[in-house]
Amino acid sequence: MAKQQTFGDKGKKKAADSKISVKVIKAFRSEKGTIKYLERFVKVDDVGQIEKMDLSR
């Protein structure tokens, strides 16, 4: 059987996604007064956009 996909084709698929993944960690106080952390992975075009994002619980 012939090979359906070449290594060059695999590289082209990954290059199409121009956004970068960033892990954002936000600290907040709970009702009991303890500090809790909210972790999320976010895809953004530029790292400077993270400050403008609204990350709520």
ABEGO torsion letter per residue (X at the ends): XBBABBAAAAAAAAAABABBBBBBBBBBBBAAGBBBBBBBBBBBABAAAAAABBBBX
